[in-house]
Amino acid sequence: MAGKVWNYITKKLETEGACHFSLLDPDPLSTSIESVVEIATLAEKAGSDALMIGGSTIFGVIDDAVAHIKDAVEIPTILFPGNITGVSEHADAMFFMSLLNSTNPYYIIGAQALAAPKVKLTGIETIPMAYLIVAPGKTASWVGDAKPFLRDKPKLPTMYAIAAELLGMKLVYLEAGSGAEGGGVPPEMISTVTKFIDIPLITGGGFNDEESVITAIESGASIVVQGTYLEKQVQKDGGAGLAKIIKGLKKAGAKRV
Ligand code: 1GP
């Protein structure tokens, strides 16, 4: 359902050419709500355009964390669910996503069907998104029973991305996996995929420095997601490094407007 957050994203892309999204994984096994909220506020201060909340392995319920994060920031909060446990009515919107290159129908449509009634009844804004996992894929690949795309074969995810567009998805997410080594999804893959689709491409997984983020935008990505970098850095430098990365991203994006 088109709504406020989707309008916000498309308007930003139209006027600024590129967006930066921050991924927060409020997993009580590895962090606290206070810490996630602090990262969220620092990310907003550094200029990040939206917060994605979720992860492949959530221990417990994320409701509380989502509510606290939403209270602390002005930018949109968007659920990024890895399973039915990732649904919360407190967020502004939700990526209603399908892991198209999973080998297990549960991650393509099963979990979505189980979650759908609650999602519909709560009335949360949904943004349909194709989720495509690229090697190494990390935890998302393991949990999602993916057949990860080979990094040197851009044609395969391109076929899936075109299919996603034809199926009516609003976004394609090329995911190398949280904590991926090697500077994210290869630029050649991003440029091949974006050459053939008319919907925006999000990419994430291993974009840990300014250079790789800018290269992703210059290769055709519309949105770059950072998670691990935020967890490791923003509380140390107050978000100064992130602000610099986002400035570089916006400069690269402006050339496309
Ligand atoms: C994971 O793409 C995101 O779903 C972010 O990855 O944690 O490596 O930044 P990182």
Residues whose N, C-alpha, C, O or C-beta is under 5 A from the ligand:
A	BS01	1GP	L23 G177 S178 G179 A180 G204 G205 G206 F207 V225 Q226 G227 T228 Y229
